Amino acid sequence: MKTFYDYYHNPVRLSFEDHPFSETPKHVWVICRYKDQWLLTKHKDRGLEFPGGKVEEGESAEDAAVREVKEETGAVISYLSYIGQYHVEGKGGTVIKNVYFAMIDSIDDQDHYFETHGPVLFRHLPRNLKSNDRFSFMMKDEVLPECLKKVEKFN
């Protein structure tokens, strides 16, 4: 288990074990690959980030991951794999989030991308993510680099 502080200095615990904090997390985050590129979305308020969001009532975390990727990017997932789970104790309460890796089969144009401006592709993620204002706070703590180490086995 890795312990660190997020962008807002909240304590974070990240584990690559099988659902160590909750069997039914309420949030998901999906690291996506499409044709040797990273698929992100541009959130209307936060900036560039991997797709994700809340698990809806009666929905599994896996179903939420598929739905959120589709809603925010128009992408269709061909492969989805659980990477890990993290726990954030923030000022607004506790957040437990599953992190997944997804291979994307196709990206469809959509009339509406919910809270985002749609898909954004990167051949390489910038080295200066932590200081780059274009990127969401979600891309700026240790969750992403630690999870990317796990994703390497899929590439």
DSSP file (Angstrom, degrees, kcal/mol; ACC not computed):
  #  RESIDUE AA STRUCTURE BP1 BP2  ACC     N-H-->O    O-->H-N    N-H-->O    O-->H-N    TCO  KAPPA ALPHA  PHI   PSI    X-CA   Y-CA   Z-CA
    1    1 A M              0   0    0      0, 0.0     2,-0.4     0, 0.0    14,-0.2   0.000 360.0 360.0 360.0 137.8    0.0    0.0    0.0
    2    2 A K  E     -A   14   0A   0     12,-2.9    12,-3.0     2,-0.0     2,-0.4  -0.873 360.0-165.4-105.8 138.8    1.2    3.5   -0.9
    3    3 A T  E     +A   13   0A   0     -2,-0.4     2,-0.3    10,-0.2    10,-0.2  -0.990  26.4 129.3-125.4 134.3    0.3    6.5    1.3
    4    4 A F  E     -A   12   0A   0      8,-2.1     8,-3.4    -2,-0.4     2,-0.4  -0.904  52.3 -89.8-162.3-175.8    0.8   10.1    0.2
    5    5 A Y  E     -A   11   0A   0     -2,-0.3   137,-0.3     6,-0.2    83,-0.0  -0.900  35.2-132.2-113.2 142.9   -1.1   13.4    0.0
    6    6 A D    >   -     0   0    0      4,-2.6     3,-2.2    -2,-0.4   132,-0.1  -0.104  42.8 -79.4 -81.6-174.3   -3.2   14.5   -3.0
    7    7 A Y  T 3  S+     0   0    0    130,-0.3    -1,-0.1     1,-0.3   131,-0.1   0.792 134.5  46.4 -56.0 -32.9   -3.1   17.9   -4.8
    8    8 A Y  T 3  S-     0   0    0      2,-0.1    -1,-0.3   129,-0.0    -2,-0.0   0.215 121.7-106.0 -97.6  13.5   -5.2   19.4   -2.0
    9    9 A H  S <  S+     0   0    0     -3,-2.2    -2,-0.1     1,-0.3    -4,-0.0   0.726  71.0 145.7  69.2  25.9   -3.1   17.9    0.8
   10   10 A N        -     0   0    0      1,-0.1    -4,-2.6    78,-0.0    -1,-0.3  -0.728  57.4-103.4 -87.3 142.8   -5.7   15.2    1.7
   11   11 A P  E     -A    5   0A   0      0, 0.0    78,-1.9     0, 0.0     2,-0.4  -0.462  40.4-166.5 -68.3 135.5   -4.3   11.8    2.8
   12   12 A V  E     -AB   4  88A   0     -8,-3.4    -8,-2.1    76,-0.2     2,-0.5  -0.972  13.3-164.7-124.8 136.3   -4.5    9.1    0.2
   13   13 A R  E     -AB   3  87A   0     74,-2.3    74,-2.5    -2,-0.4     2,-0.4  -0.992  11.9-170.3-118.3 124.4   -4.0    5.4    0.5
   14   14 A L  E     +AB   2  86A   0    -12,-3.0   -12,-2.9    -2,-0.5     2,-0.4  -0.955   6.4 178.2-117.4 129.7   -3.5    3.5   -2.8
   15   15 A S  E     - B   0  85A   0     70,-2.6    70,-2.6    -2,-0.4     4,-0.1  -0.980  29.0-159.3-133.3 144.8   -3.6   -0.3   -3.0
   16   16 A F        +     0   0    0     -2,-0.4     2,-0.1    68,-0.2    -1,-0.1   0.178  65.2 108.3-103.6  14.3   -3.3   -2.8   -5.8
   17   17 A E  S    S-     0   0    0     68,-0.2     2,-1.0     1,-0.1    -2,-0.1  -0.298  90.3 -76.2 -78.9 173.6   -4.9   -5.5   -3.8
   18   18 A D  S    S-     0   0    0      1,-0.2    -1,-0.1     2,-0.1    -2,-0.1  -0.642  96.1 -42.5 -79.6 101.2   -8.5   -6.7   -4.6
   19   19 A H  S    S+     0   0    0     -2,-1.0    -1,-0.2    -4,-0.1    -3,-0.1   0.902  73.0 173.1  47.7  61.4  -10.9   -4.0   -3.3
   20   20 A P  S    S+     0   0    0      0, 0.0     3,-0.1     0, 0.0    -1,-0.1   0.745  75.2  34.5 -72.0 -22.5   -9.1   -3.3    0.1
   21   21 A F  S    S-     0   0    0      1,-0.3     2,-0.3    -6,-0.1     3,-0.1   0.750 130.2  -3.6-104.8 -29.3  -11.3   -0.4    1.1
   22   22 A S        -     0   0    0      1,-0.1    -1,-0.3    75,-0.0    -3,-0.0  -0.922  40.8-150.0-164.6 137.6  -14.7   -1.3   -0.3
   23   23 A E  S    S+     0   0    0     -2,-0.3    -1,-0.1     1,-0.2    -4,-0.0   0.694 105.9  40.2 -75.8 -20.6  -16.4   -4.0   -2.4
   24   24 A T  S    S-     0   0    0     -3,-0.1    -1,-0.2    36,-0.1    72,-0.1  -0.588  80.9-176.3-129.6  70.4  -18.8   -1.4   -3.6
   25   25 A P        -     0   0    0      0, 0.0    72,-0.1     0, 0.0    70,-0.0  -0.259  23.7-141.6 -65.7 156.9  -16.9    1.9   -4.3
   26   26 A K  S    S+     0   0    0     70,-0.8    29,-2.4    28,-0.1     2,-0.3   0.414  78.0  50.9-100.2  -0.1  -18.9    4.9   -5.3
   27   27 A H  E     -Dc  54  97A   0     69,-1.0    71,-2.3    27,-0.3     2,-0.3  -0.971  58.7-166.9-140.0 153.2  -16.4    6.3   -7.8
   28   28 A V  E     -Dc  53  98A   0     25,-2.6    25,-1.8    -2,-0.3     2,-0.3  -0.964   4.9-167.7-136.8 154.3  -14.3    5.0  -10.8
   29   29 A W  E     -Dc  52  99A   0     69,-1.9    71,-2.6    -2,-0.3     2,-0.5  -0.988  12.6-156.8-141.6 133.4  -11.4    6.3  -12.8
   30   30 A V  E     - c   0 100A   0     21,-3.0     2,-0.7    -2,-0.3    71,-0.2  -0.938   9.1-154.2-125.9 114.8  -10.4    4.7  -16.1
   31   31 A I  E     - c   0 101A   0     69,-3.0    71,-2.7    -2,-0.5     2,-0.4  -0.773  30.2-160.4 -84.2 117.1   -6.9    5.0  -17.7
   32   32 A C  E     -Ec  39 102A   0     -2,-0.7     7,-2.1     7,-0.6     2,-0.4  -0.818  19.5-167.2-114.8 140.1   -7.6    4.5  -21.4
   33   33 A R  E     +Ec  38 103A   0     69,-2.4    71,-2.9    -2,-0.4     2,-0.4  -0.981   7.9 177.1-121.3 135.8   -5.5    3.5  -24.5
   34   34 A Y  E >  S-E   37   0A   0      3,-2.8     3,-0.7    -2,-0.4    71,-0.1  -0.934  71.3 -26.6-139.7 113.5   -6.6    3.9  -28.0
   35   35 A K  T 3  S-     0   0    0     69,-0.4     3,-0.1    -2,-0.4    -1,-0.1   0.923 126.8 -44.9  48.5  56.7   -4.4    3.0  -31.0
   36   36 A D  T 3  S+     0   0    0      1,-0.2     2,-0.3     0, 0.0    -1,-0.3   0.724 122.1 103.2  61.7  24.9   -1.1    3.6  -29.1
   37   37 A Q  E <  S-E   34   0A   0     -3,-0.7    -3,-2.8    87,-0.0     2,-0.4  -0.933  75.1-113.1-131.0 157.8   -2.4    6.8  -27.6
   38   38 A W  E     -EF  33 122A   0     84,-3.4    84,-2.0    -2,-0.3     2,-0.7  -0.771  27.4-145.5 -87.4 132.7   -3.8    7.9  -24.2
   39   39 A L  E     +EF  32 121A   0     -7,-2.1    -7,-0.6    -2,-0.4     2,-0.2  -0.902  30.1 160.3-103.7 115.8   -7.5    8.8  -24.3
   40   40 A L  E     - F   0 120A   0     80,-3.1    80,-2.5    -2,-0.7     2,-0.3  -0.641  28.1-134.6-117.9 178.2   -8.4   11.6  -21.9
   41   41 A T  E     -GF  49 119A   0      8,-3.2     8,-2.4    78,-0.2     2,-0.9  -0.946  17.1-122.3-131.5 157.1  -11.4   14.0  -21.7
   42   42 A K  E     -G   48   0A   0     76,-1.5    75,-2.8    -2,-0.3     6,-0.2  -0.850  27.0-148.6-103.1 101.6  -11.5   17.7  -21.1
   43   43 A H  E  >  -GF  47 116A   0      4,-2.5     4,-1.3    -2,-0.9    73,-0.2  -0.446  17.2-126.2 -67.6 140.0  -13.6   18.3  -18.1
   44   44 A K  T  4 S+     0   0    0     71,-2.6    -1,-0.1     1,-0.2    72,-0.1   0.791 103.2  18.7 -61.3 -30.1  -15.4   21.6  -18.3
   45   45 A D  T  4 S+     0   0    0     70,-0.3    -1,-0.2     2,-0.1    71,-0.1   0.785 129.5  40.7-108.0 -39.1  -14.1   22.8  -14.9
   46   46 A R  T  4 S-     0   0    0      1,-0.3     2,-0.3    90,-0.1    -2,-0.1   0.732  94.6-133.9 -91.0 -23.4  -11.1   20.7  -14.0
   47   47 A G  E  <  +G   43   0A   0     -4,-1.3    -4,-2.5    89,-0.1    -1,-0.3  -0.695  57.5   1.3 102.7-159.9   -9.2   20.4  -17.3
   48   48 A L  E    S+Gh  42 135A   0     86,-2.9    88,-2.8    -2,-0.3     2,-0.3  -0.444  74.5 137.7 -73.3 133.5   -7.7   17.3  -19.0
   49   49 A E  E     -G   41   0A   0     -8,-2.4    -8,-3.2    -2,-0.2     3,-0.1  -0.977  56.8 -84.7-162.6 163.9   -8.1   14.0  -17.2
   50   50 A F        -     0   0    0     -2,-0.3   -10,-0.2   -10,-0.2   -19,-0.1  -0.516  61.5 -94.8 -71.2 149.3   -8.8   10.4  -17.7
   51   51 A P        +     0   0    0      0, 0.0   -21,-3.0     0, 0.0     2,-0.3  -0.216  65.9 118.4 -66.6 157.1  -12.6    9.7  -17.7
   52   52 A G  E     +D   29   0A   0    -23,-0.2     2,-0.3    16,-0.2   -23,-0.2  -0.964  18.4 151.8 169.1-177.5  -14.4    8.6  -14.6
   53   53 A G  E     -D   28   0A   0    -25,-1.8   -25,-2.6    -2,-0.3     2,-0.2  -0.994  45.7 -19.8 163.2-157.2  -17.2    9.5  -12.2
   54   54 A K  E     -D   27   0A   0     -2,-0.3     2,-0.5   -27,-0.2   -27,-0.3  -0.534  50.7-121.8 -87.7 146.2  -19.8    8.2   -9.8
   55   55 A V        -     0   0    0    -29,-2.4     2,-0.1    -2,-0.2     6,-0.1  -0.746  35.0-134.7 -81.2 126.4  -21.3    4.8   -9.7
   56   56 A E    >   -     0   0    0     -2,-0.5     3,-2.1     4,-0.2     8,-0.1  -0.404  34.3 -74.5 -83.3 161.6  -25.0    5.1  -10.1
   57   57 A E  T 3  S+     0   0    0      1,-0.3    -1,-0.1    -2,-0.1     3,-0.1  -0.288 119.8   9.9 -54.3 129.2  -27.7    3.3   -8.0
   58   58 A G  T 3  S+     0   0    0      1,-0.3     2,-0.4    -3,-0.1    -1,-0.3   0.519 104.4 117.3  79.2   6.0  -27.9   -0.4   -8.9
   59   59 A E    <   -     0   0    0     -3,-2.1    -1,-0.3     4,-0.0     2,-0.1  -0.839  61.7-128.7-109.1 141.8  -24.8   -0.2  -11.1
   60   60 A S     >  -     0   0    0     -2,-0.4     4,-2.3     1,-0.1    -4,-0.2  -0.456  27.5-113.1 -79.0 161.7  -21.5   -2.1  -10.6
   61   61 A A  H  > S+     0   0    0      1,-0.2     4,-2.2     2,-0.2     5,-0.1   0.881 119.4  53.3 -61.5 -37.9  -18.2   -0.2  -10.6
   62   62 A E  H  > S+     0   0    0      2,-0.2     4,-2.1     1,-0.2    -1,-0.2   0.916 109.1  47.9 -63.7 -43.3  -17.3   -2.0  -13.9
   63   63 A D  H  > S+     0   0    0      1,-0.2     4,-2.6     2,-0.2    -2,-0.2   0.890 110.6  52.3 -63.7 -38.9  -20.5   -0.9  -15.5
   64   64 A A  H  X S+     0   0    0     -4,-2.3     4,-3.2     2,-0.2     5,-0.2   0.897 107.0  52.8 -63.6 -40.1  -20.0    2.6  -14.3
   65   65 A A  H  X S+     0   0    0     -4,-2.2     4,-2.1     2,-0.2    -2,-0.2   0.935 111.7  45.2 -61.0 -46.6  -16.5    2.6  -15.8
   66   66 A V  H  X S+     0   0    0     -4,-2.1     4,-2.0     1,-0.2    -2,-0.2   0.928 116.3  46.4 -62.4 -45.8  -17.8    1.5  -19.2
   67   67 A R  H  X S+     0   0    0     -4,-2.6     4,-3.1     2,-0.2     5,-0.2   0.924 111.6  50.0 -64.3 -46.3  -20.7    4.1  -19.0
   68   68 A E  H  X S+     0   0    0     -4,-3.2     4,-2.6     1,-0.2     5,-0.2   0.899 110.3  50.0 -62.4 -41.3  -18.4    7.0  -17.9
   69   69 A V  H  X>S+     0   0    0     -4,-2.1     4,-1.8    -5,-0.2     6,-1.0   0.928 114.4  45.5 -62.3 -43.8  -15.9    6.4  -20.7
   70   70 A K  H  X5S+     0   0    0     -4,-2.0     4,-1.8     4,-0.2    -2,-0.2   0.938 115.4  46.1 -63.9 -48.1  -18.7    6.3  -23.2
   71   71 A E  H  <5S+     0   0    0     -4,-3.1    -2,-0.2     1,-0.2    -1,-0.2   0.906 119.9  38.3 -62.1 -43.0  -20.5    9.4  -21.9
   72   72 A E  H  <5S+     0   0    0     -4,-2.6    46,-0.3    -5,-0.2   -30,-0.2   0.689 136.4  12.0 -87.2 -19.4  -17.3   11.5  -21.5
   73   73 A T  H  <5S-     0   0    0     -4,-1.8    -3,-0.2    -5,-0.2    -2,-0.2   0.563  89.0-119.3-132.2 -16.7  -15.4   10.5  -24.7
   74   74 A G     << +     0   0    0     -4,-1.8    34,-2.8    -5,-0.6    -4,-0.2   0.510  65.0 147.7  81.8   5.4  -17.7    8.5  -27.0
   75   75 A A  E     - I   0 107A   0     -6,-1.0     2,-0.5    32,-0.3    -1,-0.3  -0.469  43.5-144.8 -83.6 146.0  -15.3    5.6  -26.6
   76   76 A V  E     - I   0 106A   0     30,-2.9    29,-3.2    -2,-0.2    30,-1.0  -0.944  19.7-135.4-107.9 122.1  -16.3    1.9  -26.7
   77   77 A I  E     + I   0 104A   0     -2,-0.5    27,-0.2    27,-0.2     3,-0.1  -0.612  24.5 177.5 -81.8 131.3  -14.2   -0.3  -24.4
   78   78 A S  E    S+     0   0A   0     25,-2.8     2,-0.3    -2,-0.3    26,-0.2   0.644  76.0  21.6-100.1 -21.6  -13.0   -3.6  -25.8
   79   79 A Y  E     - I   0 103A   0     24,-1.5    24,-2.3     2,-0.0     2,-0.4  -0.982  63.4-176.4-149.8 132.8  -11.0   -4.6  -22.6
   80   80 A L  E     + I   0 102A   0     -2,-0.3     2,-0.4    22,-0.2    22,-0.2  -0.999   5.3 178.8-134.1 131.5  -11.4   -3.5  -19.0
   81   81 A S  E     - I   0 101A   0     20,-2.6    20,-2.7    -2,-0.4     2,-0.2  -0.996  29.4-121.5-137.0 133.2   -9.1   -4.5  -16.1
   82   82 A Y  E     + I   0 100A   0     -2,-0.4    18,-0.2    18,-0.2     3,-0.1  -0.508  29.3 175.1 -66.4 132.6   -9.2   -3.6  -12.4
   83   83 A I  E     -     0   0A   0     16,-3.1     2,-0.3     1,-0.4    17,-0.2   0.788  52.2 -59.6-104.0 -49.7   -5.8   -2.0  -11.4
   84   84 A G  E     - I   0  99A   0     15,-1.5    15,-3.0   -66,-0.0    -1,-0.4  -0.948  42.9-105.7-175.8-169.5   -6.4   -0.9   -7.8
   85   85 A Q  E     -BI  15  98A   0    -70,-2.6   -70,-2.6    -2,-0.3     2,-0.4  -0.997  21.1-159.0-143.8 143.4   -8.4    1.2   -5.4
   86   86 A Y  E     -BI  14  97A   0     11,-2.5    11,-2.6    -2,-0.3     2,-0.4  -0.950   5.8-151.7-130.6 156.8   -7.7    4.3   -3.5
   87   87 A H  E     -BI  13  96A   0    -74,-2.5   -74,-2.3    -2,-0.4     2,-0.5  -0.982  10.7-171.1-125.5 122.9   -9.1    6.0   -0.4
   88   88 A V  E     -BI  12  95A   0      7,-2.9     7,-2.5    -2,-0.4     2,-0.9  -0.975  12.4-157.6-119.6 127.6   -9.1    9.7    0.1
   89   89 A E  E     + I   0  94A   0    -78,-1.9     5,-0.2    -2,-0.5     2,-0.1  -0.834  33.9 169.4-101.6  94.1  -10.1   11.3    3.4
   90   90 A G  E >   - I   0  93A   0      3,-2.3     3,-1.4    -2,-0.9   -81,-0.0  -0.425  51.9 -99.8-104.5 176.5  -11.0   14.8    2.3
   91   91 A K  T 3  S+     0   0    0      1,-0.3     3,-0.1    -2,-0.1    -1,-0.1   0.788 124.0  49.9 -64.5 -27.8  -12.7   17.8    3.8
   92   92 A G  T 3  S-     0   0    0      1,-0.3    -1,-0.3     3,-0.0     2,-0.3   0.381 125.4 -87.5 -91.8   3.7  -15.9   16.9    2.1
   93   93 A G  E <   - I   0  90A   0     -3,-1.4    -3,-2.3     2,-0.1     2,-0.4  -0.760  64.0 -32.8 123.5-170.5  -15.8   13.3    3.3
   94   94 A T  E     - I   0  89A   0     -2,-0.3     2,-0.5    -5,-0.2    -5,-0.2  -0.712  46.4-167.2 -91.9 135.1  -14.3    9.9    2.2
   95   95 A V  E     - I   0  88A   0     -7,-2.5    -7,-2.9    -2,-0.4     2,-0.5  -0.990   2.9-172.6-120.9 127.5  -13.9    9.0   -1.4
   96   96 A I  E     - I   0  87A   0     -2,-0.5   -69,-1.0    -9,-0.2   -70,-0.8  -0.986  13.7-177.5-118.8 125.4  -13.2    5.4   -2.4
   97   97 A K  E     -cI  27  86A   0    -11,-2.6   -11,-2.5    -2,-0.5     2,-0.3  -0.977  22.2-141.4-131.6 131.1  -12.4    5.0   -6.1
   98   98 A N  E     -cI  28  85A   0    -71,-2.3   -69,-1.9    -2,-0.4     2,-0.5  -0.699  18.5-149.1 -82.0 140.7  -11.6    2.0   -8.3
   99   99 A V  E     -cI  29  84A   0    -15,-3.0   -16,-3.1    -2,-0.3   -15,-1.5  -0.955  18.8-176.6-112.1 132.1   -9.0    2.5  -11.0
  100  100 A Y  E     -cI  30  82A   0    -71,-2.6   -69,-3.0    -2,-0.5     2,-0.4  -0.840  22.8-138.1-122.7 159.3   -9.3    0.6  -14.2
  101  101 A F  E     -cI  31  81A   0    -20,-2.7   -20,-2.6    -2,-0.3     2,-0.4  -0.977  26.9-171.1-113.6 134.3   -7.3    0.2  -17.4
  102  102 A A  E     -cI  32  80A   0    -71,-2.7   -69,-2.4    -2,-0.4     2,-0.5  -0.981  20.4-149.7-130.3 138.8   -9.2    0.1  -20.6
  103  103 A M  E     -cI  33  79A   0    -24,-2.3   -25,-2.8    -2,-0.4   -24,-1.5  -0.903  26.9-137.9 -98.1 134.0   -8.4   -0.7  -24.2
  104  104 A I  E     - I   0  77A   0    -71,-2.9   -69,-0.4    -2,-0.5   -27,-0.2  -0.799  19.1-171.6-100.7 131.8  -10.6    1.3  -26.6
  105  105 A D  E     -     0   0A   0    -29,-3.2     2,-0.3    -2,-0.4    -1,-0.2   0.882  70.0 -14.8 -84.4 -45.0  -12.1   -0.3  -29.7
  106  106 A S  E     - I   0  76A   0    -30,-1.0   -30,-2.9     2,-0.0     2,-0.5  -0.978  52.9-134.1-155.7 162.0  -13.6    2.8  -31.3
  107  107 A I  E     - I   0  75A   0     -2,-0.3     2,-0.4   -32,-0.2   -32,-0.3  -0.986  22.3-160.6-125.4 120.3  -14.5    6.4  -30.6
  108  108 A D        -     0   0    0    -34,-2.8     2,-0.2    -2,-0.5    -2,-0.0  -0.808  22.9-115.5-100.8 138.8  -17.9    7.6  -31.8
  109  109 A D        -     0   0    0     -2,-0.4     2,-0.3     9,-0.0   -35,-0.1  -0.494  37.2-166.6 -65.8 139.9  -18.8   11.3  -32.2
  110  110 A Q        -     0   0    0     -2,-0.2     3,-0.1     1,-0.1   -39,-0.0  -0.933  29.9-136.2-128.9 153.4  -21.6   12.3  -29.8
  111  111 A D  S    S+     0   0    0     -2,-0.3     2,-0.4     1,-0.2    -1,-0.1   0.763  95.6  29.0 -74.4 -25.8  -23.8   15.4  -29.6
  112  112 A H        -     0   0    0      1,-0.0    -1,-0.2    -3,-0.0     3,-0.1  -0.999  52.0-174.5-142.3 136.2  -23.3   15.6  -25.9
  113  113 A Y    >   -     0   0    0      3,-0.4     3,-1.5     1,-0.4     5,-0.3   0.020  38.5-133.6-118.6  25.8  -20.4   14.6  -23.6
  114  114 A F  T 3  S-     0   0    0      1,-0.3    -1,-0.4     3,-0.1   -42,-0.0  -0.374  82.8  -1.1  59.2-122.7  -22.0   15.4  -20.2
  115  115 A E  T 3  S+     0   0    0     -2,-0.1   -71,-2.6    -3,-0.1   -70,-0.3   0.369 126.6  69.8 -81.0   9.4  -19.6   17.4  -18.0
  116  116 A T  E <  S-F   43   0A   0     -3,-1.5    -3,-0.4   -73,-0.2   -73,-0.2  -0.707  78.5-126.3-124.2 171.6  -16.8   17.3  -20.6
  117  117 A H  E     -     0   0A   0    -75,-2.8   -74,-0.1     1,-0.4    -3,-0.1   0.151  67.3-107.2 -99.2  15.2  -15.8   18.7  -23.9
  118  118 A G  E     -     0   0A   0    -46,-0.3   -76,-1.5    -5,-0.3    -1,-0.4  -0.411  62.0  -6.8  95.7-168.0  -15.2   15.2  -25.3
  119  119 A P  E     -F   41   0A   0      0, 0.0     2,-0.4     0, 0.0   -78,-0.2  -0.299  46.4-174.5 -74.2 146.7  -12.2   13.1  -26.2
  120  120 A V  E     -F   40   0A   0    -80,-2.5   -80,-3.1    -2,-0.0     2,-0.4  -0.985  11.9-153.2-137.5 127.2   -8.6   14.3  -26.3
  121  121 A L  E     -F   39   0A   0     -2,-0.4     2,-0.4   -82,-0.2   -82,-0.2  -0.826  10.3-174.6-106.4 141.3   -5.8   12.0  -27.5
  122  122 A F  E     -F   38   0A   0    -84,-2.0   -84,-3.4    -2,-0.4     3,-0.2  -0.999  21.2-158.9-131.1 129.8   -2.1   12.1  -26.5
  123  123 A R  S    S+     0   0    0     -2,-0.4     2,-0.4     1,-0.3    -1,-0.1   0.910  91.6  11.5 -68.1 -42.2    0.7   10.1  -27.9
  124  124 A H  S    S-     0   0    0     -3,-0.1    -1,-0.3   -86,-0.1     3,-0.1  -0.997  81.0-121.3-135.1 139.8    2.7   10.8  -24.7
  125  125 A L        -     0   0    0     -2,-0.4     4,-0.0    -3,-0.2    -3,-0.0  -0.617  44.3-102.7 -74.6 139.6    1.6   12.3  -21.5
  126  126 A P    >   -     0   0    0      0, 0.0     3,-0.8     0, 0.0    -1,-0.1  -0.274  16.7-133.7 -64.4 148.9    3.6   15.4  -20.7
  127  127 A R  T 3  S+     0   0    0      1,-0.2     3,-0.4     2,-0.1    -2,-0.0   0.773 102.2  60.4 -70.4 -25.9    6.4   15.2  -18.1
  128  128 A N  T >>  +     0   0    0      1,-0.2     4,-1.1     2,-0.1     3,-1.1  -0.077  62.2 132.0 -96.8  35.5    5.3   18.4  -16.4
  129  129 A L  G X4  +     0   0    0     -3,-0.8     3,-0.7     1,-0.3     6,-0.2   0.882  68.2  57.5 -52.5 -43.5    1.8   17.2  -15.5
  130  130 A K  G 34 S+     0   0    0     -3,-0.4    -1,-0.3     1,-0.3    -2,-0.1   0.785 117.9  31.5 -64.2 -27.6    2.0   18.4  -11.9
  131  131 A S  G <4 S+     0   0    0     -3,-1.1     2,-0.7     3,-0.0    -1,-0.3   0.416  92.7 107.3-108.7   0.3    2.7   21.9  -12.9
  132  132 A N    X<  -     0   0    0     -4,-1.1     3,-1.6    -3,-0.7     0, 0.0  -0.716  55.2-157.4 -88.2 115.6    0.7   22.0  -16.2
  133  133 A D  T 3  S+     0   0    0     -2,-0.7    -1,-0.1     1,-0.3     4,-0.1   0.637  86.2  71.0 -67.1 -15.1   -2.5   24.1  -15.7
  134  134 A R  T 3  S+     0   0    0    -87,-0.1   -86,-2.9     2,-0.1     2,-0.3   0.717  89.6  77.6 -72.0 -19.6   -4.2   22.4  -18.6
  135  135 A F  B <  S-h   48   0A   0     -3,-1.6   -86,-0.2   -88,-0.3   -88,-0.1  -0.694  84.9-110.6-101.3 145.5   -4.5   19.2  -16.5
  136  136 A S    >   -     0   0    0    -88,-2.8     3,-1.7    -2,-0.3     4,-0.1  -0.204  28.7-112.1 -63.2 154.5   -6.9   18.3  -13.7
  137  137 A F  G >  S+     0   0    0      1,-0.3     3,-1.9     2,-0.2  -130,-0.3   0.786 114.8  71.0 -56.8 -27.8   -5.9   18.0  -10.1
  138  138 A M  G 3  S+     0   0    0      1,-0.3     3,-0.3     2,-0.2     6,-0.3   0.718  96.0  51.1 -64.6 -19.8   -6.7   14.3  -10.5
  139  139 A M  G <  S+     0   0    0     -3,-1.7    -1,-0.3   -91,-0.2    -2,-0.2   0.392  99.0  70.5 -93.4   2.0   -3.6   13.9  -12.7
  140  140 A K  S <  S+     0   0    0     -3,-1.9    -1,-0.2    -4,-0.1    -2,-0.2   0.382  82.8  66.3-111.9   2.6   -1.2   15.6  -10.3
  141  141 A D  S    S-     0   0    0     -3,-0.3     3,-0.4    -4,-0.2  -135,-0.1  -0.361  97.9 -85.3-108.9-163.3   -0.8   13.2   -7.3
  142  142 A E  S  > S+     0   0    0   -137,-0.3     4,-1.9     1,-0.2     5,-0.3   0.544 107.0  84.5 -84.3  -6.6    0.9    9.8   -7.1
  143  143 A V  H  > S+     0   0    0      2,-0.2     4,-2.5     1,-0.2     5,-0.2   0.957  92.3  46.6 -59.7 -49.8   -2.2    7.8   -8.1
  144  144 A L  H  > S+     0   0    0     -3,-0.4     4,-2.8    -6,-0.3     5,-0.2   0.957 113.7  43.8 -62.6 -54.2   -1.5    8.2  -11.8
  145  145 A P  H  > S+     0   0    0      0, 0.0     4,-1.2     0, 0.0    -1,-0.2   0.885 115.8  49.2 -61.6 -34.9    2.3    7.4  -11.9
  146  146 A E  H  X S+     0   0    0     -4,-1.9     4,-0.9     1,-0.2    -2,-0.2   0.911 113.9  45.6 -67.7 -41.2    1.8    4.4   -9.6
  147  147 A C  H  X S+     0   0    0     -4,-2.5     4,-2.0    -5,-0.3     3,-0.5   0.862 105.9  60.0 -70.1 -35.0   -1.1    3.1  -11.7
  148  148 A L  H  X S+     0   0    0     -4,-2.8     4,-1.5     1,-0.2    -1,-0.2   0.832  98.0  59.6 -62.4 -30.8    0.8    3.7  -14.9
  149  149 A K  H  < S+     0   0    0     -4,-1.2     4,-0.3    -5,-0.2    -1,-0.2   0.883 108.3  44.9 -61.6 -36.8    3.5    1.3  -13.6
  150  150 A K  H >< S+     0   0    0     -4,-0.9     3,-1.0    -3,-0.5    -2,-0.2   0.841 108.2  57.5 -73.4 -34.5    0.8   -1.4  -13.5
  151  151 A V  H >X S+     0   0    0     -4,-2.0     3,-2.5     1,-0.2     4,-0.7   0.787  87.2  77.9 -68.0 -28.4   -0.5   -0.4  -16.9
  152  152 A E  G >< S+     0   0    0     -4,-1.5     3,-0.9     1,-0.3    -1,-0.2   0.809  84.3  63.7 -51.9 -32.2    2.9   -1.0  -18.5
  153  153 A K  G <4 S+     0   0    0     -3,-1.0    -1,-0.3    -4,-0.3    -2,-0.2   0.706  99.7  53.8 -68.1 -18.4    2.2   -4.8  -18.4
  154  154 A F  G <4        0   0    0     -3,-2.5    -1,-0.2    -4,-0.2    -2,-0.2   0.652 360.0 360.0 -87.6 -16.7   -0.8   -4.3  -20.8
  155  155 A N    <<        0   0    0     -3,-0.9    -1,-0.2    -4,-0.7    -2,-0.2   0.441 360.0 360.0 -94.8 360.0    1.3   -2.5  -23.5
